[in-house]
């Protein structure tokens, strides 16, 4: 399978605990995105990387959230001191950005977080 | 502020008929627009896109129309099939943006 993979698919945690999600993008893709989706809403942009550089972070991303892409390959998204409002589907996507590209993103199946 | 809007949360269509999903946007700087389809428990998958310099793009049963003056686009599915039942997201991006912005989605049900 050469698509975007995310792990874990589901995570249930207690409020105040830390959680970490991993994303493995399509290998030749240089851009990696994290989005969050809640019920009845579309994916909301959180942050993205061009290779290993984190180029933009949304205002939605509080100081409790941190993302890394240490070698320009896989990425991790960590949420510290989770709150019930963090419950959502966390989606990872990758793309190959070339001049004239049309923004097609390839999404993983998502990591669903439930904070009790 | 919601830059990409889909004002119809849901739509039901009979199998074989046309499905029309609508999308409005507020930012004239977008360079391209996309439609994604999402089944439950799966990530969104790309369906079709259109550049801002075009007014129509067709791919099999799927056609996207863009009206820049009205800041409106629509996705036509003809003929609709039960397997088309999913949530459809309108999205937009551009060279001035490094991210794709999604609308809230429209849930399409195609009734056999």
Interface residues (C-beta under 8 A of the other chain):
Chain A: X4 X33 X35 X40 X41 X42 X43 X44 X45 X48 X50 X55 X56 X91 X93 X102 X103 X104 X105 X106 X107 X108 X109 X110
Chain B: X4 X6 X9 X32 X34 X36 X41 X42 X43 X44 X45 X46 X49 X51 X89 X91 X93 X94 X98 X99 X100 X101 X102 X103 X104 X105
